[in-house]
Amino acid sequence: MNNRTIEITSRFEKSWSDTEKIFDMLLENGFERLFPVRQFIIELKEKGENQNFRIGTSMYRLIFSRSIEHGLRDNQKQLMIDTLDKNDYQIVLRDGFKKYREYRISDLNDIKLTKLLETLKGTLVD
């Protein structure tokens, strides 16, 4: 791996560690409905996806991107998982203000979500 790739991977992995801490804190403070999301993060990390995406939160919303820097510009693609209730998630793939996909699922192992993550993974790191 070249130095640039090592730096990007390091930043992505740190975002996962930071986000895991946030979800753990939320779970400790009564947000039990987020437990499946926390498990989803663990599963993806075990598959090595922490080297492919930056993740973060907006309140209790989980956001995936290919951004090198913390924070998203208006024109960056992002995939958001919003936990509406236990086993009720709104999924949105967007590029800035433009929505490409939006739907609700009851299981985070839904094939549609898997395909959207693959689509996002196929975009350039920026």
Backbone hydrogen bonds, N-H to C=O, Kabsch-Sander energy under -0.5 kcal/mol:
donor,donor_aa,acceptor,acceptor_aa,energy
6,I,2,N,-2.3
7,E,3,N,-2.3
8,I,4,R,-2.5
9,T,5,T,-2.7
10,S,6,I,-2.2
11,R,7,E,-2.2
12,F,8,I,-2.6
13,E,9,T,-2.8
14,K,10,S,-2.2
15,S,11,R,-1.9
16,W,12,F,-1.5
17,S,13,E,-2.0
18,D,14,K,-2.7
19,T,15,S,-2.3
20,E,16,W,-2.7
21,K,17,S,-1.8
22,I,18,D,-1.6
23,F,19,T,-2.6
24,D,20,E,-2.5
25,M,21,K,-2.2
26,L,22,I,-2.5
27,L,23,F,-2.6
28,E,24,D,-2.2
29,N,25,M,-1.0
29,N,26,L,-0.5
30,G,27,L,-1.4
31,F,26,L,-2.1
32,E,30,G,-1.2
34,L,31,F,-2.3
35,F,32,E,-2.2
38,R,34,L,-2.3
39,Q,35,F,-2.4
40,F,36,P,-2.1
41,I,37,V,-2.2
42,I,38,R,-1.9
43,E,39,Q,-2.6
44,L,40,F,-2.6
45,K,41,I,-2.4
46,E,42,I,-2.4
47,K,43,E,-1.2
48,G,45,K,-1.7
49,E,44,L,-2.4
51,Q,48,G,-1.7
52,N,49,E,-1.8
53,F,49,E,-1.5
54,R,65,S,-2.3
56,G,63,I,-1.7
58,S,61,R,-1.5
60,Y,58,S,-0.6
61,R,58,S,-2.0
62,L,81,I,-2.4
63,I,56,G,-2.7
64,F,79,L,-3.0
65,S,54,R,-2.2
66,R,77,K,-0.5
76,Q,73,R,-1.6
78,Q,94,R,-2.6
79,L,64,F,-2.3
80,M,92,V,-3.0
81,I,62,L,-2.9
82,D,80,M,-0.6
82,D,90,Q,-2.8
83,T,81,I,-0.6
84,L,82,D,-0.9
84,L,88,D,-2.4
85,D,88,D,-1.6
88,D,85,D,-1.9
89,Y,105,I,-2.9
90,Q,82,D,-2.7
91,I,89,Y,-0.5
91,I,103,Y,-3.5
92,V,80,M,-2.0
93,L,101,R,-2.4
94,R,78,Q,-2.7
94,R,92,V,-0.5
95,D,98,K,-2.8
96,G,76,Q,-1.5
98,K,95,D,-1.9
99,K,97,F,-0.5
100,Y,93,L,-3.1
101,R,93,L,-1.5
103,Y,91,I,-2.1
105,I,89,Y,-2.3
110,D,107,D,-1.5
114,T,110,D,-2.0
115,K,111,I,-2.5
116,L,112,K,-2.0
117,L,113,L,-2.3
118,E,114,T,-1.9
119,T,115,K,-2.3
120,L,116,L,-2.6
121,K,117,L,-2.5
122,G,118,E,-1.4
123,T,120,L,-1.9
126,D,66,R,-1.9
